Amino acid sequence: MNRVIRLIPGDPLFHLYEQFPAEIYPAESIRLKQAQKQPGNFLEACYLYLEGEEVKCRAALYHNPLLTYEHKKSRCIGNYEAVEDDKYGLALLQLIEADAKASGSEYLKGPMNGSTWENYRFSTDHKHPNFSLNPGIRSIITGIF
């Protein structure tokens, strides 16, 4: 049975969200050596996609009321991690998109872990730290009208 659970820090199952990166990256991965922080400012919810009892991906939704895109309400998706199978990430992101739309946002931005001060970039490999001009960085802005 596949399901998505919505969490906030302090929930009984939040440890699954926090531990997930260690389950998918090799022990020597730079992704595990970088400080993993769940910024509290503007955090709306954290999400886990589970297949049975196994976590397949995670992400967080942030809402800064001052954040807009083209003068329209926006939210951010960050702290995204997933196994290498697009179907899980796509399903999770579609649900987060629906939640953001239901909350009044017209755009999603990402990746952004709460603010531009946090570590929020996607990299093409996990042997080198992310940096702002990394050619492997992926950024999205999605309209959810």
Secondary structure, DSSP 8 states (H G I E B T S, - for coil): -EEEEEE-TTSTTHHHHHHHHHHHS-TT-HHHHS------TTEEEEEEEEETTEEEEEEEEE--TT-EETTEEEEEEEEEEE-S-HHHHHHHHHHHHHHHHHTT-SEEEES-SSSTTS-----S-SSS---TT-TT---EEEE--
